[in-house]
Amino acid sequence: MNREDSDPDWLDIAPARHDPRPDDAPLNPTLTSEALAGQEAEPEVDIRHRAINIAIIGAGWAGLSAATTLREAGAQVTVYEVGQIPGGRARHVESDTATPGVPLDNGQHILLGSYTQTLALMRRLDRDPDKLLHRQPLTIESVEGSLHLKAPRWPAPWHGVAALLSAKGLGWRDRYQALRGIMRLSDRNWRTHPEQTVLQLMRELQQTAHVVRYVWEPLCRAALNTPMEYASSQIFARVLRDSLGGESDAADLLIPKVDLSALWPNAAASRCTMRYGHTVQRLEIHPTSVEVEFVLGGEVDSARHDAVIIAVPPGIAQRLVEPLPESSRLCKQLGAFRFLPIATLTLRLAGPYRLPQPMMMLYEDIKRGYVGQWVFDRGALLGVEASAEQGELSIVVSAREVVATTSRETLSNLLQSQLAEQLARRPGMPPLPAVLSSELIVEKRATFAAVTKLERPGISTPWPRIVLAGDWTDTGYPAVLEGAVRSGTRAANTLAARFN
């Protein structure tokens, strides 16, 4: 979320109900005009009387958002995905040790009430957010009980004001400086210096060390997946604007009650032609099409499409576009990203266990190796019957590079000790039951660092028939799911407009 402070100029196609016709059915008339008139030759190739045929490389949230929008507009869509499960970096994973009936994801994700396009996409796919997401007002409560902050559903900015004024664990000076800082940002229309870090912003706003450590730093890591020392203050201010400066429910926490693929990616994939297990290795631009060369089962094959949406991580996108003409500037942008890890430890307990909140904050102690930041009560969230007999918790570590270099056994033991110690300090909390089994998933390149001076590419490229999609594009958001959905929708709308 850097560069422009205003929202992108979306080229919205009005959402339509899913069209049950097969992919080779006649195209919606709005997409049957000549392709890219005046830009390309070979007039004998005429697509005016057939559906445009779009390839999407990558079945993550950006790619499937684009696929859904294009299918609603009447296009034929083929999605190439190297894996076997839709969802990209937010997907269901298979596990031999998972509790029967309890799904497992490749990481714990949360959404916010301000994620308007993601919620709208779910509804278009007949996936009811009210049933599939646990919604609660913004709540920050520490496991050991010393900090508790909860935003009531009041009009902005009073919900944020009330949350800070009533917060347990903050002194009056902490609250006053936090409120004063929020008001100053609001008066500036939530704008900061483009090269300023979040830590520098906190100093400018004269935030106390206590409120920085226990409020702003955890929020920065949760929202930007980037340490305050080099996180972009403009991106952080944008997140605060959308939550604290938005509607009363914009700051709500939305936590999935089903696995991330079942949330909506499976539904989106069922409406497209999916090519699982296909590794795309080369693109070749022709006058009226783009040839996609892929590998399947060791065999090389190719197919031509009217246009392509590249919806894969920047490094893979760079490899695909580098051989194309006029790619140097885009390749420089794609190669500028720095990636950070996210680790998720899932604990299956020997007895029932419930946390006071579905999501709670852990205090870090870096010197002792205690790097856990949040713990989720998966048993309560998933509502699985077995969880009444066996509790299940997940501990999340974001943007701590030590998780990529620490042994799995050591990291798992440290996180369990951290959780047990802090639970033991909470009055009236029963001890943590024995751990029957655990599963540690470390995504070493889970998220890009939302740093200052990062020039993120837009969705357009030097080639009219190729566009980009991904949370790493210039969405105005950090590496969050809403950014992925927005970029996919915008990529689809851009191609649709070009073919109109």
QUIRAKA-V727445 format. One record per residue. N is the residue number from 0. RES is the residue in three letters. SS is DSSP state (helix for helix, strand for strand, loop for the rest). PSI is psi in degrees with one decimal (none if undefined). Layout:
n = (N & N)
res = (RES & RES)
ss = (SS & SS)
psi = (PSI & PSI)
This chain:
n = (0 & 1 & 2 & 3 & 4 & 5 & 6 & 7 & 8 & 9 & 10 & 11 & 12 & 13 & 14 & 15 & 16 & 17 & 18 & 19 & 20 & 21 & 22 & 23 & 24 & 25 & 26 & 27 & 28 & 29 & 30 & 31 & 32 & 33 & 34 & 35 & 36 & 37 & 38 & 39 & 40 & 41 & 42 & 43 & 44 & 45 & 46 & 47 & 48 & 49 & 50 & 51 & 52 & 53 & 54 & 55 & 56 & 57 & 58 & 59 & 60 & 61 & 62 & 63 & 64 & 65 & 66 & 67 & 68 & 69 & 70 & 71 & 72 & 73 & 74 & 75 & 76 & 77 & 78 & 79 & 80 & 81 & 82 & 83 & 84 & 85 & 86 & 87 & 88 & 89 & 90 & 91 & 92 & 93 & 94 & 95 & 96 & 97 & 98 & 99 & 100 & 101 & 102 & 103 & 104 & 105 & 106 & 107 & 108 & 109 & 110 & 111 & 112 & 113 & 114 & 115 & 116 & 117 & 118 & 119 & 120 & 121 & 122 & 123 & 124 & 125 & 126 & 127 & 128 & 129 & 130 & 131 & 132 & 133 & 134 & 135 & 136 & 137 & 138 & 139 & 140 & 141 & 142 & 143 & 144 & 145 & 146 & 147 & 148 & 149 & 150 & 151 & 152 & 153 & 154 & 155 & 156 & 157 & 158 & 159 & 160 & 161 & 162 & 163 & 164 & 165 & 166 & 167 & 168 & 169 & 170 & 171 & 172 & 173 & 174 & 175 & 176 & 177 & 178 & 179 & 180 & 181 & 182 & 183 & 184 & 185 & 186 & 187 & 188 & 189 & 190 & 191 & 192 & 193 & 194 & 195 & 196 & 197 & 198 & 199 & 200 & 201 & 202 & 203 & 204 & 205 & 206 & 207 & 208 & 209 & 210 & 211 & 212 & 213 & 214 & 215 & 216 & 217 & 218 & 219 & 220 & 221 & 222 & 223 & 224 & 225 & 226 & 227 & 228 & 229 & 230 & 231 & 232 & 233 & 234 & 235 & 236 & 237 & 238 & 239 & 240 & 241 & 242 & 243 & 244 & 245 & 246 & 247 & 248 & 249 & 250 & 251 & 252 & 253 & 254 & 255 & 256 & 257 & 258 & 259 & 260 & 261 & 262 & 263 & 264 & 265 & 266 & 267 & 268 & 269 & 270 & 271 & 272 & 273 & 274 & 275 & 276 & 277 & 278 & 279 & 280 & 281 & 282 & 283 & 284 & 285 & 286 & 287 & 288 & 289 & 290 & 291 & 292 & 293 & 294 & 295 & 296 & 297 & 298 & 299 & 300 & 301 & 302 & 303 & 304 & 305 & 306 & 307 & 308 & 309 & 310 & 311 & 312 & 313 & 314 & 315 & 316 & 317 & 318 & 319 & 320 & 321 & 322 & 323 & 324 & 325 & 326 & 327 & 328 & 329 & 330 & 331 & 332 & 333 & 334 & 335 & 336 & 337 & 338 & 339 & 340 & 341 & 342 & 343 & 344 & 345 & 346 & 347 & 348 & 349 & 350 & 351 & 352 & 353 & 354 & 355 & 356 & 357 & 358 & 359 & 360 & 361 & 362 & 363 & 364 & 365 & 366 & 367 & 368 & 369 & 370 & 371 & 372 & 373 & 374 & 375 & 376 & 377 & 378 & 379 & 380 & 381 & 382 & 383 & 384 & 385 & 386 & 387 & 388 & 389 & 390 & 391 & 392 & 393 & 394 & 395 & 396 & 397 & 398 & 399 & 400 & 401 & 402 & 403 & 404 & 405 & 406 & 407 & 408 & 409 & 410 & 411 & 412 & 413 & 414 & 415 & 416 & 417 & 418 & 419 & 420 & 421 & 422 & 423 & 424 & 425 & 426 & 427 & 428 & 429 & 430 & 431 & 432 & 433 & 434 & 435 & 436 & 437 & 438 & 439 & 440 & 441 & 442 & 443 & 444 & 445 & 446 & 447 & 448 & 449 & 450 & 451 & 452 & 453 & 454 & 455 & 456 & 457 & 458 & 459 & 460 & 461 & 462 & 463 & 464 & 465 & 466 & 467 & 468 & 469 & 470 & 471 & 472 & 473 & 474 & 475 & 476 & 477 & 478 & 479 & 480 & 481 & 482 & 483 & 484 & 485 & 486 & 487 & 488 & 489 & 490 & 491 & 492 & 493 & 494 & 495 & 496 & 497 & 498 & 499)
res = (MET & ASN & ARG & GLU & ASP & SER & ASP & PRO & ASP & TRP & LEU & ASP & ILE & ALA & PRO & ALA & ARG & HIS & ASP & PRO & ARG & PRO & ASP & ASP & ALA & PRO & LEU & ASN & PRO & THR & LEU & THR & SER & GLU & ALA & LEU & ALA & GLY & GLN & GLU & ALA & GLU & PRO & GLU & VAL & ASP & ILE & ARG & HIS & ARG & ALA & ILE & ASN & ILE & ALA & ILE & ILE & GLY & ALA & GLY & TRP & ALA & GLY & LEU & SER & ALA & ALA & THR & THR & LEU & ARG & GLU & ALA & GLY & ALA & GLN & VAL & THR & VAL & TYR & GLU & VAL & GLY & GLN & ILE & PRO & GLY & GLY & ARG & ALA & ARG & HIS & VAL & GLU & SER & ASP & THR & ALA & THR & PRO & GLY & VAL & PRO & LEU & ASP & ASN & GLY & GLN & HIS & ILE & LEU & LEU & GLY & SER & TYR & THR & GLN & THR & LEU & ALA & LEU & MET & ARG & ARG & LEU & ASP & ARG & ASP & PRO & ASP & LYS & LEU & LEU & HIS & ARG & GLN & PRO & LEU & THR & ILE & GLU & SER & VAL & GLU & GLY & SER & LEU & HIS & LEU & LYS & ALA & PRO & ARG & TRP & PRO & ALA & PRO & TRP & HIS & GLY & VAL & ALA & ALA & LEU & LEU & SER & ALA & LYS & GLY & LEU & GLY & TRP & ARG & ASP & ARG & TYR & GLN & ALA & LEU & ARG & GLY & ILE & MET & ARG & LEU & SER & ASP & ARG & ASN & TRP & ARG & THR & HIS & PRO & GLU & GLN & THR & VAL & LEU & GLN & LEU & MET & ARG & GLU & LEU & GLN & GLN & THR & ALA & HIS & VAL & VAL & ARG & TYR & VAL & TRP & GLU & PRO & LEU & CYS & ARG & ALA & ALA & LEU & ASN & THR & PRO & MET & GLU & TYR & ALA & SER & SER & GLN & ILE & PHE & ALA & ARG & VAL & LEU & ARG & ASP & SER & LEU & GLY & GLY & GLU & SER & ASP & ALA & ALA & ASP & LEU & LEU & ILE & PRO & LYS & VAL & ASP & LEU & SER & ALA & LEU & TRP & PRO & ASN & ALA & ALA & ALA & SER & ARG & CYS & THR & MET & ARG & TYR & GLY & HIS & THR & VAL & GLN & ARG & LEU & GLU & ILE & HIS & PRO & THR & SER & VAL & GLU & VAL & GLU & PHE & VAL & LEU & GLY & GLY & GLU & VAL & ASP & SER & ALA & ARG & HIS & ASP & ALA & VAL & ILE & ILE & ALA & VAL & PRO & PRO & GLY & ILE & ALA & GLN & ARG & LEU & VAL & GLU & PRO & LEU & PRO & GLU & SER & SER & ARG & LEU & CYS & LYS & GLN & LEU & GLY & ALA & PHE & ARG & PHE & LEU & PRO & ILE & ALA & THR & LEU & THR & LEU & ARG & LEU & ALA & GLY & PRO & TYR & ARG & LEU & PRO & GLN & PRO & MET & MET & MET & LEU & TYR & GLU & ASP & ILE & LYS & ARG & GLY & TYR & VAL & GLY & GLN & TRP & VAL & PHE & ASP & ARG & GLY & ALA & LEU & LEU & GLY & VAL & GLU & ALA & SER & ALA & GLU & GLN & GLY & GLU & LEU & SER & ILE & VAL & VAL & SER & ALA & ARG & GLU & VAL & VAL & ALA & THR & THR & SER & ARG & GLU & THR & LEU & SER & ASN & LEU & LEU & GLN & SER & GLN & LEU & ALA & GLU & GLN & LEU & ALA & ARG & ARG & PRO & GLY & MET & PRO & PRO & LEU & PRO & ALA & VAL & LEU & SER & SER & GLU & LEU & ILE & VAL & GLU & LYS & ARG & ALA & THR & PHE & ALA & ALA & VAL & THR & LYS & LEU & GLU & ARG & PRO & GLY & ILE & SER & THR & PRO & TRP & PRO & ARG & ILE & VAL & LEU & ALA & GLY & ASP & TRP & THR & ASP & THR & GLY & TYR & PRO & ALA & VAL & LEU & GLU & GLY & ALA & VAL & ARG & SER & GLY & THR & ARG & ALA & ALA & ASN & THR & LEU & ALA & ALA & ARG & PHE & ASN)
ss = (loop & loop & loop & loop & loop & loop & loop & loop & loop & loop & loop & loop & loop & loop & loop & loop & loop & loop & loop & loop & loop & loop & loop & loop & loop & loop & loop & loop & helix & helix & helix & loop & loop & loop & loop & loop & loop & loop & loop & loop & loop & loop & loop & loop & loop & loop & loop & loop & loop & loop & loop & loop & strand & strand & strand & strand & strand & loop & loop & strand & helix & helix & helix & helix & helix & helix & helix & helix & helix & helix & helix & helix & loop & loop & loop & strand & strand & strand & strand & strand & strand & loop & loop & loop & loop & loop & strand & loop & loop & loop & loop & strand & strand & loop & loop & loop & loop & loop & loop & loop & loop & loop & loop & strand & strand & loop & loop & loop & loop & strand & strand & strand & loop & loop & loop & helix & helix & helix & helix & helix & helix & helix & helix & helix & loop & loop & loop & loop & helix & helix & helix & helix & strand & strand & strand & strand & loop & loop & strand & strand & strand & strand & loop & loop & loop & loop & loop & strand & strand & strand & loop & loop & loop & loop & loop & loop & loop & helix & helix & helix & helix & helix & helix & helix & helix & loop & loop & strand & loop & loop & loop & helix & helix & helix & helix & helix & helix & helix & helix & helix & helix & helix & helix & helix & helix & helix & helix & loop & loop & loop & loop & loop & loop & loop & loop & loop & strand & helix & helix & helix & helix & helix & helix & helix & loop & loop & loop & loop & helix & helix & helix & helix & helix & helix & helix & helix & helix & helix & helix & helix & helix & helix & helix & helix & loop & loop & loop & loop & loop & loop & strand & strand & helix & helix & helix & helix & helix & helix & helix & helix & helix & helix & helix & helix & loop & loop & loop & loop & loop & loop & loop & loop & strand & strand & strand & strand & loop & loop & loop & helix & helix & helix & helix & helix & helix & helix & helix & helix & helix & loop & loop & loop & strand & strand & strand & strand & loop & loop & strand & strand & strand & strand & strand & strand & strand & strand & loop & loop & strand & strand & strand & strand & strand & strand & strand & strand & loop & loop & strand & strand & strand & strand & strand & strand & strand & loop & strand & strand & strand & strand & loop & loop & loop & helix & helix & helix & helix & helix & helix & helix & helix & loop & loop & loop & loop & loop & loop & helix & helix & helix & helix & helix & helix & helix & loop & loop & loop & loop & strand & strand & strand & strand & strand & strand & strand & strand & strand & strand & strand & loop & loop & loop & loop & loop & loop & loop & loop & loop & strand & strand & strand & loop & loop & loop & strand & helix & helix & helix & loop & strand & loop & loop & loop & strand & strand & strand & strand & helix & helix & helix & helix & helix & loop & loop & helix & helix & helix & helix & loop & loop & loop & strand & strand & strand & strand & strand & strand & strand & loop & loop & helix & helix & helix & helix & loop & loop & loop & helix & helix & helix & helix & helix & helix & helix & helix & helix & helix & helix & helix & helix & helix & helix & helix & helix & loop & loop & loop & loop & loop & loop & loop & loop & loop & loop & strand & strand & strand & strand & strand & strand & strand & strand & strand & strand & strand & strand & strand & strand & loop & loop & strand & loop & loop & loop & loop & loop & loop & loop & loop & strand & loop & loop & loop & loop & loop & strand & strand & strand & loop & loop & loop & loop & loop & loop & loop & loop & loop & loop & loop & loop & helix & helix & helix & helix & helix & helix & helix & helix & helix & helix & helix & helix & helix & helix & helix & helix & helix & helix & helix & loop)
psi = (62.3 & -166.8 & -110.2 & 141.2 & -20.5 & 161.6 & 150.2 & 156.8 & 88.3 & 139.1 & 74.7 & 134.3 & 129.8 & 128.0 & 138.5 & 160.4 & 153.6 & 132.3 & 116.3 & -1.3 & 153.4 & 165.2 & -23.5 & 11.5 & 158.7 & 146.9 & 149.1 & 133.2 & -24.0 & -14.2 & 25.7 & 12.2 & 173.1 & 143.9 & 125.3 & 51.3 & 133.1 & -3.2 & -27.4 & 157.6 & -151.3 & 64.2 & -15.0 & -19.1 & 107.5 & 117.9 & 15.4 & -21.3 & 26.1 & 165.5 & 142.5 & 147.9 & 107.8 & 133.9 & 136.5 & 125.1 & 107.4 & 124.0 & 40.9 & -167.8 & -34.4 & -48.3 & -42.1 & -26.6 & -44.5 & -42.8 & -43.0 & -45.1 & -41.6 & -39.9 & -38.6 & -28.0 & -1.7 & 5.1 & 154.6 & 133.9 & 127.4 & 124.8 & 121.7 & 123.3 & 126.5 & -29.9 & -166.0 & -1.1 & 130.9 & 153.5 & -17.8 & -127.4 & 1.3 & 81.1 & 164.9 & 144.5 & 148.6 & 140.1 & 131.9 & -19.4 & 0.3 & 148.4 & 130.1 & 130.3 & -4.2 & 109.7 & 158.2 & 137.8 & 168.8 & 3.3 & 154.3 & 128.0 & 150.1 & 157.3 & 169.6 & 159.0 & -21.3 & -0.8 & 68.0 & -38.9 & -33.7 & -44.8 & -38.9 & -39.7 & -42.6 & -43.3 & -38.0 & -28.2 & 12.8 & 35.3 & 105.6 & 111.5 & -31.2 & -26.8 & -29.6 & -10.3 & 133.8 & 120.6 & 133.2 & 152.8 & 153.9 & 120.1 & 127.4 & 110.6 & 128.2 & 150.6 & -41.5 & -1.2 & 1.8 & -18.4 & 132.8 & 121.1 & 127.9 & 131.5 & 122.1 & 163.9 & 71.5 & 161.5 & 148.1 & 145.1 & 15.6 & -24.9 & -39.1 & -38.8 & -47.8 & -39.2 & -44.0 & -41.0 & -32.6 & 2.6 & 133.5 & 134.9 & -2.5 & 135.4 & 170.8 & -36.2 & -39.3 & -47.4 & -43.8 & -47.2 & -36.5 & -45.3 & -43.7 & -40.1 & -43.0 & -42.5 & -38.8 & -40.9 & -41.9 & -41.2 & -27.6 & 8.9 & 33.2 & 31.7 & 142.4 & 174.1 & 133.1 & -21.4 & 9.9 & 136.2 & 167.1 & -40.0 & -41.8 & -37.2 & -41.5 & -38.5 & -42.1 & -39.3 & 3.5 & 45.1 & 142.4 & 155.0 & -34.6 & -47.3 & -30.1 & -47.3 & -39.9 & -7.8 & -63.1 & -40.5 & -46.3 & -38.3 & -38.5 & -44.9 & -38.4 & -38.5 & -40.5 & -11.1 & 39.0 & 135.5 & 148.0 & -29.4 & -28.8 & 12.1 & 145.3 & 124.1 & -30.2 & -39.7 & -41.4 & -41.8 & -35.1 & -42.4 & -43.9 & -39.3 & -46.0 & -28.0 & -63.1 & -25.7 & 3.3 & -157.3 & 165.4 & -28.4 & 4.9 & -28.3 & -0.2 & 143.6 & 131.6 & 112.5 & 124.5 & 138.4 & 0.5 & 171.2 & 158.6 & -29.2 & -36.9 & -19.1 & -48.3 & -25.0 & -38.9 & -42.2 & -41.0 & -42.8 & -32.9 & -14.3 & 7.0 & 169.3 & 109.0 & 135.0 & 79.1 & 152.3 & 13.4 & 120.5 & 110.0 & 126.7 & -11.2 & 145.6 & 139.4 & 124.9 & 125.4 & 167.5 & -36.1 & 18.9 & 172.5 & 128.0 & 127.7 & 114.8 & 130.1 & 163.8 & 130.0 & 118.0 & 33.9 & -7.3 & 138.1 & 133.0 & 174.8 & 162.8 & 148.5 & 144.0 & 155.6 & -31.1 & 165.0 & 138.2 & 120.4 & 110.0 & 55.4 & 170.2 & 157.7 & -39.0 & -40.7 & -40.3 & -40.6 & -43.0 & -35.2 & -35.8 & -16.3 & -40.5 & -10.7 & 153.7 & 150.7 & 38.2 & -1.9 & -45.5 & -43.4 & -41.5 & -35.7 & -42.2 & -43.9 & -28.6 & -0.6 & -6.8 & 141.2 & 135.2 & 149.1 & 152.9 & 157.8 & 130.5 & 141.3 & 120.7 & 119.1 & 126.5 & 127.5 & 119.4 & 157.4 & -10.8 & 174.0 & 146.4 & 135.8 & 135.6 & 154.9 & -28.7 & 149.8 & -25.9 & 125.5 & 155.0 & 139.0 & 142.7 & 131.3 & 149.9 & 87.6 & -37.5 & -31.6 & 0.2 & 14.0 & 95.5 & 5.0 & 140.0 & -33.9 & 148.9 & 137.2 & 138.4 & 88.6 & -35.0 & -44.8 & -40.0 & -43.5 & -19.6 & 29.3 & 136.4 & -36.6 & -23.5 & -18.0 & -23.9 & -28.8 & 113.0 & 156.0 & 122.9 & 152.7 & 131.8 & 133.2 & 136.5 & 119.5 & 133.8 & 31.5 & 106.0 & -14.8 & -25.8 & -22.0 & -13.5 & -13.4 & 143.1 & 150.1 & -41.6 & -44.1 & -45.8 & -42.6 & -44.7 & -40.8 & -42.3 & -39.0 & -40.0 & -41.4 & -47.6 & -46.7 & -41.8 & -43.8 & -32.1 & -37.2 & -23.6 & -6.4 & 123.0 & 132.4 & 1.7 & 126.9 & 155.0 & 153.4 & 128.3 & 165.9 & 150.0 & 116.4 & -44.7 & 161.8 & 158.0 & 119.2 & 121.8 & 120.2 & 113.6 & 103.6 & -25.8 & 51.2 & -31.0 & 149.6 & 150.8 & 122.4 & 72.8 & 169.1 & 158.8 & 14.2 & 116.6 & 95.3 & 138.4 & 152.3 & -171.1 & -19.2 & 154.0 & 174.6 & -8.2 & 115.3 & -25.3 & 5.7 & 127.8 & 165.6 & 154.9 & 143.2 & 156.1 & -15.4 & -10.6 & 175.5 & 73.9 & -17.3 & 5.3 & 161.0 & -164.8 & 73.3 & 164.2 & -36.1 & -38.8 & -40.5 & -45.8 & -44.7 & -42.3 & -39.8 & -43.2 & -42.3 & -40.6 & -44.1 & -44.5 & -35.6 & -44.7 & -42.3 & -41.1 & -36.7 & -29.7 & -2.6 & none)
